[in-house]
Amino acid sequence: MLLFLILGLTAMDSKTLNGERRHITIKLWPPSQNTRQMLVERMTNNLSTPTIFTRKYGSLTDVEALKHAKQIEETAFESATEHYEQEPDGDGSSAVQMYARECSKLILDVLKGGGGSMIEENEAVVDEKEEVIEEKKAVIEEKEYVTPEVESDVYETFFDISKGQRAFIEEDEAQTLLSPLKEPGNSYTKICFSNRSFGIGAAKVAGPILASIKNQLKEVDLSDFVAGRPEGEALDVMNIFSEALEGSVLKYLNISDNALGEKGVRAFGKLLQSQASLEELYLMNDGISKEAAEAVCELVTCTDKLRVLHFHNNMTGDEGAIAISEILKRCPSLEDFRCSSTRVDSEGGIALTEALASCNNLKKLDLRDNMFGVEAGLKLSEALYKHEYLTEIYLSYLNLEDKGAIAIANALKEAAPSLEVLEMAGNDITAKAAPSLAACISSKKGLVKLNLSENDLKDDGSILISKACGEGLEQLKEVDLSLNSLRRAGARMVAQAVLRFPEFKLLNINGNFISDEGIDELNDAFKDCPDKLGPLDENDPEGEDFEEKESGDEEEGSQDELEARLKSLDVNEEE
């Protein structure tokens, strides 16, 4: 299972550090000290964390795992070096294979021995051949690792070349890096070519290899794989990959971070049109304009099984959003939709929200950083009444204002009983919307994270929110009320509310108008758990309302008044 890791690392050892293109002759042996250390770290992890083998034989402590990993690596390195010295004219690939094989066998020996003395003789595995067969059958059943034959290594199903320095890949290096995919009987079902820029020569190497294994592939990540290439070359590379993978039956496809535009989307046309079972599609940071969105709508036709659709950070605009809304209408199984930072205004927001009404299985919705406005917010609230399965909703920076926020809070109160994350930062929400927000919050007993930062709730609004947070939200771990013009009294109430919960992790009330005395109170309240209070370096004590009372007696009277107001508050109208 370590063969690909070592091949990839040794190939990287042989590359130029600045990623420049050049033809190279690669010697895979010996590996660098850095490669050997990375392998020790990987084996330490394999010995000490849950895997199919540690579940069967038991895992080691971190200290024991590191000790054995170093012994295993040294033994395997010596054996592989002896082998390499017998074929000095070779490229070292057979030594690498022996190195990986020895490491894999010795890991198994250590686990079988319960962390006792390491068995260094390879015959131990041969003597236990029947047990190895049973283990490998179990591997196949769990679909975590597979192997073509009993005597061979246990191969991983995930082929990943994204680690390491971002760099160009040309023909020679592609031949080496992709060689595991050419091995007969390999069982790779997931590939990740992200973070490595393919030129036309490398693409011509990759194309036939991918075509030969496309029927076994289930997940393909081609994000950020043509960075720095001229447009013409990038489009040719996309076409080669698209044709090679056409007809594959993928569940997951990620073509983000490629500056696609309409031309790029159409370059992937054959691949996109051939997908009938796609469950996850990612088109983030791809220059998805109106025309590109329309191309996606045209080419991605089989969406019945689509569960995840992400369009983050594009220049989609209203007309592009209208095209995306047509896709949404064909996604009855959609569970996770992201269309954040896409320059969508009111018209496009309304189109998206109306289409979302038909996505009744939605669990996660992220529409952050668009220009929806109040009207689109009201339309969104109408759709939310139908989403009983929502667990996460991100609606920050949508210009919702009080009217939109109140409508959405009222809808969420009636729907989404299992809501865990609620974010509505930066929406010009004032204390006027606080009663509706508080009623919604107090009804969500499973709420884990609440973000209402960059609004204008002030003390009156924060008091209501504090009371809501303190009403049985035992799962609450994070609250953000930064930049809300809170003063000393409001900050105190929020702190008192969240400190009731032993599992609470972080309160952010930075950037408010809390007095120096109020800061001292907060630090004192969190003295036993200072890590639960976020930084207060951007607080502005001079920004407090001039009417705030300064004397001790008056402050105490103000506090009594606040507590009296709290007792009379009813944030859940149905209770």
C-alpha distance (Angstrom), angle and dihedral (degrees) to the residues before:
residue distance angle dihedral
M1 . . .
L2 3.81 . .
L3 3.81 96.9 .
F4 3.80 97.8 93.8
L5 3.81 92.8 44.0
I6 3.81 90.9 55.5
L7 3.81 94.0 43.1
G8 3.78 91.1 51.2
L9 3.79 94.3 46.4
T10 3.78 95.3 46.4
A11 3.78 90.5 48.3
M12 3.79 89.5 52.5
D13 3.80 89.2 50.6
S14 3.79 87.7 60.6
K15 3.82 96.5 49.9
T16 3.75 126.8 94.7
L17 3.78 109.8 -100.3
N18 3.80 95.5 -129.7
G19 3.81 94.1 56.2
E20 3.82 95.1 -120.0
R21 3.77 117.3 161.5
R22 3.79 117.6 -107.8
H23 3.77 140.1 135.7
I24 3.79 111.9 -100.0
T25 3.76 141.5 -178.9
I26 3.78 109.2 -136.9
K27 3.79 125.6 -146.8
L28 3.77 107.9 -164.3
W29 3.81 96.0 -167.4
P30 2.94 134.4 101.9
P31 3.81 101.7 26.9
S32 3.79 118.4 -140.3
Q33 3.78 122.1 -100.4
N34 3.80 88.3 -108.8
T35 3.82 90.6 55.9
R36 3.79 91.2 48.9
Q37 3.80 91.2 50.0
M38 3.81 91.8 49.4
L39 3.80 89.2 51.5
V40 3.81 90.5 51.7
E41 3.79 88.8 52.3
R42 3.82 91.5 49.5
M43 3.82 92.1 49.3
T44 3.81 91.1 46.6
N45 3.79 87.5 55.6
N46 3.83 92.0 47.2
L47 3.81 90.9 52.5
S48 3.79 97.0 46.2
T49 3.82 106.3 35.7
P50 3.82 132.4 64.7
T51 3.81 113.8 -76.7
I52 3.77 132.7 144.6
F53 3.81 89.9 -90.8
T54 3.82 98.4 44.5
R55 3.77 88.8 49.0
K56 3.80 88.1 56.1
Y57 3.81 101.1 39.4
G58 3.80 103.0 19.8
S59 3.80 130.2 -105.2
L60 3.81 130.5 -98.4
T61 3.78 130.4 -123.2
D62 3.80 116.0 -98.2
V63 3.82 91.2 -105.0
E64 3.81 93.9 49.4
A65 3.81 91.5 44.0
L66 3.82 92.7 52.9
K67 3.82 92.0 48.1
H68 3.80 93.1 51.1
A69 3.81 93.2 41.7
K70 3.82 90.4 57.4
Q71 3.82 91.5 48.4
I72 3.80 91.8 47.7
E73 3.80 93.3 49.1
E74 3.81 93.5 48.5
T75 3.81 92.6 48.8
A76 3.81 93.2 46.8
F77 3.81 92.0 45.5
E78 3.82 92.0 53.2
S79 3.82 92.2 49.2
A80 3.80 93.3 47.1
T81 3.82 91.9 47.0
E82 3.80 91.0 53.2
H83 3.79 88.8 50.6
Y84 3.82 92.2 48.5
E85 3.80 92.5 51.1
Q86 3.78 88.2 61.0
E87 3.81 90.8 59.5
P88 3.84 105.5 33.1
D89 3.81 93.1 161.4
G90 3.80 93.5 58.7
D91 3.80 125.2 95.2
G92 3.79 92.2 -114.3
S93 3.81 95.5 -111.7
S94 3.80 93.1 124.6
A95 3.82 89.4 50.5
V96 3.79 89.5 52.2
Q97 3.79 90.0 51.3
M98 3.79 91.1 50.4
Y99 3.81 90.1 46.8
A100 3.82 90.8 54.0
R101 3.79 93.3 43.0
E102 3.80 93.0 51.1
C103 3.81 92.0 47.9
S104 3.81 91.9 49.7
K105 3.80 93.0 49.1
L106 3.79 94.6 46.5
I107 3.82 92.3 48.5
L108 3.79 88.0 56.2
D109 3.80 91.2 47.2
V110 3.80 92.0 53.6
L111 3.80 93.2 48.7
K112 3.81 91.9 48.3
G113 3.77 89.2 51.1
G114 3.77 92.0 52.7
G115 3.77 92.0 -119.1
G116 3.83 94.0 -50.7
S117 3.79 125.6 131.8
M118 3.77 112.5 -31.0
I119 3.80 118.1 -108.3
E120 3.76 106.2 -132.2
E121 3.79 99.7 179.3
N122 3.77 114.1 93.6
E123 3.80 90.9 -147.9
A124 3.80 89.3 77.3
V125 3.77 89.8 74.8
V126 3.79 92.6 46.7
D127 3.82 90.7 51.6
E128 3.78 88.9 55.0
K129 3.79 96.3 45.9
E130 3.78 95.6 133.6
E131 3.79 91.5 53.9
V132 3.79 90.5 50.1
I133 3.80 89.5 53.2
E134 3.80 90.8 52.8
E135 3.80 91.1 48.5
K136 3.76 92.6 51.3
K137 3.79 91.5 48.7
A138 3.79 87.8 54.0
V139 3.79 89.0 50.6
I140 3.78 91.5 54.9
E141 3.78 91.8 48.3
E142 3.80 92.2 52.4
K143 3.83 90.6 46.9
E144 3.77 90.2 -139.9
Y145 3.78 97.1 112.0
V146 3.78 130.9 3.8
T147 3.79 134.7 -166.1
P148 3.81 130.8 -158.8
E149 3.79 94.6 -145.1
V150 3.78 139.8 6.6
E151 3.79 97.6 -109.4
S152 3.80 96.4 48.4
D153 3.78 129.9 84.8
V154 3.78 121.3 -81.7
Y155 3.80 103.0 -105.2
E156 3.77 127.2 -148.0
T157 3.78 119.0 -123.1
F158 3.83 92.7 -141.6
F159 3.82 118.8 79.4
D160 3.80 109.6 -167.4
I161 3.82 128.4 173.1
S162 3.81 95.7 163.9
K163 3.80 96.9 98.4
G164 3.77 121.8 95.3
Q165 3.78 131.4 29.2
R166 3.79 119.4 -9.0
A167 3.79 104.3 -110.0
F168 3.79 148.7 152.1
I169 3.80 118.6 -93.6
E170 3.79 120.9 -150.2
E171 3.78 133.3 -178.5
D172 3.82 100.8 -79.3
E173 3.77 95.6 47.7
A174 3.80 91.9 44.2
Q175 3.81 89.7 56.9
T176 3.81 89.3 56.9
L177 3.80 100.7 38.5
L178 3.79 94.7 46.6
S179 3.81 96.3 42.7
P180 3.84 94.3 103.0
L181 3.80 88.1 62.4
K182 3.81 89.1 60.5
E183 3.79 94.8 54.8
P184 3.82 111.0 116.2
G185 3.77 112.6 -107.8
N186 3.81 95.5 12.6
S187 3.78 112.7 158.9
Y188 3.77 104.6 -152.4
T189 3.79 111.3 151.3
K190 3.82 98.2 166.2
I191 3.81 127.5 51.4
C192 3.79 130.7 -177.6
F193 3.82 119.2 -169.0
S194 3.80 94.4 165.3
N195 3.80 122.7 136.3
R196 3.83 93.5 24.3
S197 3.80 117.9 97.0
F198 3.81 113.8 -136.9
G199 3.77 120.1 -149.1
I200 3.79 123.3 -158.9
G201 3.82 92.6 -93.0
A202 3.80 92.8 51.9
A203 3.80 90.5 45.3
K204 3.81 90.8 54.2
V205 3.81 88.2 54.0
A206 3.80 92.7 46.6
G207 3.81 96.3 45.1
P208 3.83 99.8 69.2
I209 3.81 91.2 39.7
L210 3.79 92.5 53.5
A211 3.80 91.6 44.3
S212 3.82 89.2 55.0
I213 3.81 93.6 55.1
K214 3.81 101.9 29.4
N215 3.80 93.0 107.6
Q216 3.81 91.1 63.0
L217 3.80 97.2 43.4
K218 3.80 119.2 105.3
E219 3.82 103.0 164.1
V220 3.82 127.0 38.3
D221 3.80 125.6 -179.1
L222 3.81 113.6 -170.0
S223 3.79 96.2 157.9
D224 3.80 116.9 144.5
F225 3.82 93.5 -0.5
V226 3.83 101.3 135.0
A227 3.81 100.4 42.8
G228 3.80 114.7 154.9
R229 3.79 94.7 11.2
P230 3.83 121.9 129.1
E231 3.79 111.7 -102.1
G232 3.80 94.7 -109.6
E233 3.80 93.6 51.1
A234 3.81 92.0 44.0
L235 3.80 91.5 52.9
D236 3.81 91.1 48.3
V237 3.81 90.1 51.5
M238 3.80 90.9 49.9
N239 3.79 90.8 50.1
I240 3.81 91.7 51.5
F241 3.80 92.7 50.8
S242 3.80 91.7 43.6
E243 3.80 93.1 52.7
A244 3.80 92.1 44.6
L245 3.80 92.8 53.1
E246 3.80 97.1 38.4
G247 3.79 110.0 127.5
S248 3.81 95.4 21.2
V249 3.79 115.3 136.1
L250 3.78 101.7 -127.5
K251 3.78 128.9 178.4
Y252 3.82 95.1 -173.9
L253 3.81 130.0 36.8
N254 3.80 125.5 172.6
I255 3.82 118.2 -177.3
S256 3.82 96.6 157.0
D257 3.83 127.1 139.8
N258 3.79 95.2 32.1
A259 3.83 102.1 111.8
L260 3.77 87.4 -126.0
G261 3.78 104.8 167.3
E262 3.77 115.2 173.8
K263 3.82 93.1 -52.2
G264 3.78 92.2 54.5
V265 3.78 93.4 46.9
R266 3.80 90.2 52.2
A267 3.82 90.7 46.2
F268 3.80 85.6 62.6
G269 3.81 89.9 45.2
K270 3.81 98.7 112.5
L271 3.79 91.9 50.7
L272 3.81 94.7 44.8
Q273 3.80 95.0 46.2
S274 3.80 92.7 49.7
Q275 3.80 95.1 56.4
A276 3.80 113.7 103.7
S277 3.82 100.6 157.1
L278 3.80 103.3 41.4
E279 3.81 113.5 148.3
E280 3.82 101.3 172.5
L281 3.82 128.4 34.6
Y282 3.81 124.7 177.2
L283 3.82 122.3 -168.1
M284 3.81 101.3 161.3
N285 3.80 124.6 154.4
D286 3.80 90.5 2.3
G287 3.78 104.0 129.5
I288 3.80 90.4 -106.7
S289 3.80 101.0 -177.1
K290 3.80 127.0 172.6
E291 3.81 90.8 -81.7
A292 3.81 93.2 45.5
A293 3.82 91.3 48.7
E294 3.80 89.7 51.0
A295 3.82 89.1 50.6
V296 3.81 90.6 52.0
C297 3.81 89.7 49.9
E298 3.80 89.6 50.8
L299 3.81 97.6 45.5
V300 3.82 102.1 37.7
T301 3.77 99.3 66.7
C302 3.82 105.1 145.9
T303 3.79 103.7 69.2
D304 3.81 103.3 141.1
K305 3.82 91.5 110.0
L306 3.81 97.8 37.5
R307 3.83 109.7 127.5
V308 3.84 101.8 164.1
L309 3.80 126.5 41.3
H310 3.83 120.4 170.4
F311 3.83 126.7 -176.7
H312 3.83 100.4 163.3
N313 3.83 121.4 162.3
N314 3.78 103.6 9.6
M315 3.82 135.1 131.1
T316 3.77 93.0 -117.8
G317 3.81 100.3 140.1
D318 3.78 125.5 -178.7
E319 3.79 97.5 -54.5
G320 3.79 91.8 48.2
A321 3.80 89.8 48.7
I322 3.79 89.3 53.9
A323 3.82 88.9 55.5
I324 3.81 90.8 48.4
S325 3.80 89.5 50.0
E326 3.80 88.4 60.9
I327 3.80 88.8 57.1
L328 3.81 90.6 49.8
K329 3.79 90.7 55.7
R330 3.81 87.9 61.8
C331 3.83 95.4 49.5
P332 3.81 108.5 86.4
S333 3.83 91.9 158.3
L334 3.82 96.9 49.4
E335 3.82 112.6 138.0
D336 3.82 103.7 162.5
F337 3.82 123.2 38.0
R338 3.79 124.5 174.2
C339 3.79 123.8 -178.5
S340 3.80 100.5 153.1
S341 3.83 126.3 151.2
T342 3.80 93.0 11.9
R343 3.84 101.6 130.3
V344 3.79 92.6 -114.4
D345 3.79 115.5 164.2
S346 3.81 131.1 -166.4
E347 3.81 98.7 -68.4
G348 3.78 93.9 49.5
G349 3.81 91.2 41.8
I350 3.79 90.9 55.0
A351 3.82 91.2 49.1
L352 3.82 91.6 50.6
T353 3.79 95.0 46.6
E354 3.79 93.2 47.8
A355 3.81 89.8 51.4
L356 3.80 91.1 47.9
A357 3.79 89.0 62.0
S358 3.81 87.7 76.8
C359 3.81 93.9 52.2
N360 3.78 95.9 85.7
N361 3.82 95.6 166.5
L362 3.79 95.8 59.4
K363 3.82 114.7 141.5
K364 3.79 102.6 165.0
L365 3.81 126.7 35.2
D366 3.81 124.3 -179.7
L367 3.81 118.2 178.9
R368 3.81 98.2 148.6
D369 3.78 125.8 153.0
N370 3.79 102.3 21.9
M371 3.80 132.3 119.4
F372 3.79 100.3 -114.2
G373 3.79 98.3 142.0
V374 3.79 128.4 -167.2
E375 3.81 98.2 -55.3
A376 3.81 93.9 54.2
G377 3.81 88.4 44.4
L378 3.80 90.3 56.8
K379 3.81 90.8 49.6
L380 3.79 89.8 48.9
S381 3.79 90.4 53.6
E382 3.79 89.8 56.0
A383 3.81 90.6 54.0
L384 3.80 93.5 46.5
Y385 3.80 93.0 64.1
K386 3.83 86.6 71.9
H387 3.82 96.7 51.6
E388 3.77 106.3 88.2
Y389 3.82 94.1 155.7
L390 3.81 98.3 57.7
T391 3.80 113.9 130.4
E392 3.83 100.9 164.1
I393 3.80 129.1 32.7
Y394 3.82 125.3 176.3
L395 3.82 113.9 -169.4
S396 3.80 103.3 152.4
Y397 3.82 123.0 143.5
L398 3.80 97.1 14.0
N399 3.85 98.3 125.8
L400 3.79 90.1 -118.2
E401 3.82 96.2 151.9
D402 3.80 120.6 -171.0
K403 3.79 96.1 -56.1
G404 3.78 94.9 53.3
A405 3.80 93.2 40.5
I406 3.82 92.4 51.3
A407 3.81 92.3 50.1
I408 3.81 92.4 48.9
A409 3.81 93.3 45.6
N410 3.80 90.9 51.0
A411 3.80 90.9 49.8
L412 3.80 93.6 48.1
K413 3.78 91.2 48.9
E414 3.81 89.3 61.3
A415 3.81 95.8 38.5
A416 3.81 135.4 37.0
P417 3.83 99.5 47.3
S418 3.83 90.8 177.4
L419 3.81 97.2 51.1
E420 3.83 111.6 152.0
V421 3.81 103.8 169.2
L422 3.81 126.7 40.3
E423 3.80 119.6 176.2
M424 3.81 122.8 175.5
A425 3.81 102.7 150.0
G426 3.80 123.6 155.9
N427 3.81 99.0 19.3
D428 3.84 102.4 123.3
I429 3.80 90.3 -109.3
T430 3.81 115.3 169.2
A431 3.78 134.9 -172.0
K432 3.81 87.7 -83.2
A433 3.81 89.8 76.0
A434 3.81 94.3 41.8
P435 3.84 97.5 92.6
S436 3.82 91.7 56.4
L437 3.80 92.5 43.4
A438 3.80 91.2 48.2
A439 3.80 92.6 49.7
C440 3.80 89.8 50.7
I441 3.82 93.4 46.8
S442 3.80 95.4 48.4
S443 3.82 90.1 53.8
K444 3.82 92.8 57.0
K445 3.80 103.0 81.0
G446 3.81 91.6 172.1
L447 3.81 95.6 53.5
V448 3.81 111.5 137.8
K449 3.80 104.0 169.7
L450 3.82 131.5 30.0
N451 3.81 122.7 -177.0
L452 3.81 119.0 -178.6
S453 3.81 96.7 147.3
E454 3.82 124.9 146.0
N455 3.79 95.3 31.3
D456 3.82 130.3 109.6
L457 3.80 103.7 -112.2
K458 3.81 94.4 135.7
D459 3.80 120.0 -176.3
D460 3.78 96.1 -50.9
G461 3.79 92.6 55.8
S462 3.79 95.0 40.0
I463 3.81 91.0 53.1
L464 3.80 90.4 58.9
I465 3.80 92.4 45.0
S466 3.82 90.2 48.6
K467 3.78 92.9 53.2
A468 3.82 89.9 48.5
C469 3.80 91.4 51.1
G470 3.77 90.8 50.7
E471 3.80 94.9 54.0
G472 3.78 103.6 94.6
L473 3.81 99.8 -55.9
E474 3.80 91.4 143.7
Q475 3.84 93.2 161.4
L476 3.81 94.8 55.7
K477 3.81 111.5 125.5
E478 3.80 107.4 158.7
V479 3.82 134.6 34.7
D480 3.81 125.5 177.4
L481 3.82 118.0 -168.1
S482 3.79 96.5 149.6
L483 3.81 119.9 145.9
N484 3.81 95.1 20.8
S485 3.84 100.9 121.6
L486 3.81 91.2 -107.8
R487 3.78 118.3 170.1
R488 3.78 132.0 -160.1
A489 3.80 97.0 -74.2
G490 3.79 95.5 47.6
A491 3.81 92.9 46.6
R492 3.81 90.3 50.0
M493 3.81 91.6 52.8
V494 3.80 93.0 50.1
A495 3.81 91.6 49.0
Q496 3.79 92.9 49.2
A497 3.80 91.1 50.3
V498 3.79 98.1 51.5
L499 3.80 96.5 40.3
R500 3.80 88.8 67.7
F501 3.79 89.8 75.8
P502 3.82 117.4 75.5
E503 3.83 92.1 -159.1
F504 3.80 94.1 54.0
K505 3.83 112.4 124.8
L506 3.82 113.6 -178.1
L507 3.80 141.3 11.5
N508 3.81 116.9 -170.0
I509 3.81 114.4 -166.4
N510 3.78 97.4 146.6
G511 3.80 122.0 140.1
N512 3.80 95.8 37.9
F513 3.84 133.8 119.4
I514 3.80 99.9 -100.3
S515 3.81 116.8 154.1
D516 3.79 122.2 -123.7
E517 3.79 88.4 -106.2
G518 3.79 89.0 52.4
I519 3.80 91.0 51.8
D520 3.80 89.1 52.2
E521 3.80 89.6 51.2
L522 3.78 91.6 51.6
N523 3.78 93.8 48.9
D524 3.79 89.8 48.8
A525 3.81 91.9 49.1
F526 3.81 90.6 52.1
K527 3.80 96.6 38.8
D528 3.82 92.3 114.9
C529 3.83 92.8 46.7
P530 3.83 108.1 24.8
D531 3.80 92.1 161.0
K532 3.81 88.7 68.4
L533 3.80 92.6 64.7
G534 3.78 116.0 73.8
P535 3.81 123.8 -137.9
L536 3.80 118.8 -67.7
D537 3.80 97.8 -165.2
E538 3.82 94.0 117.6
N539 3.80 94.6 51.0
D540 3.82 114.1 122.8
P541 3.82 112.4 -152.9
E542 3.81 90.2 -178.7
G543 3.78 89.8 62.2
E544 3.79 93.3 70.9
D545 3.74 120.6 120.5
F546 3.81 109.5 -90.4
E547 3.79 89.8 -131.0
E548 3.79 92.5 64.9
K549 3.78 108.0 118.3
E550 3.77 116.8 -117.5
S551 3.81 107.8 -169.7
G552 3.79 121.3 92.4
D553 3.81 94.5 -121.4
E554 3.77 92.3 46.4
E555 3.82 91.2 45.9
E556 3.78 89.9 52.0
G557 3.78 89.8 48.3
S558 3.79 89.9 50.4
Q559 3.80 90.0 50.4
D560 3.82 91.0 50.9
E561 3.77 89.4 50.4
L562 3.82 91.6 51.3
E563 3.79 92.3 49.3
A564 3.80 90.2 49.2
R565 3.77 89.6 51.9
L566 3.78 90.9 49.1
K567 3.78 92.6 53.7
S568 3.79 90.7 54.5
L569 3.80 95.0 48.3
D570 3.80 120.3 107.2
V571 3.77 110.9 -166.4
N572 3.77 96.2 170.8
E573 3.74 108.7 58.4
E574 3.80 93.8 -168.6
E575 3.80 94.4 56.9
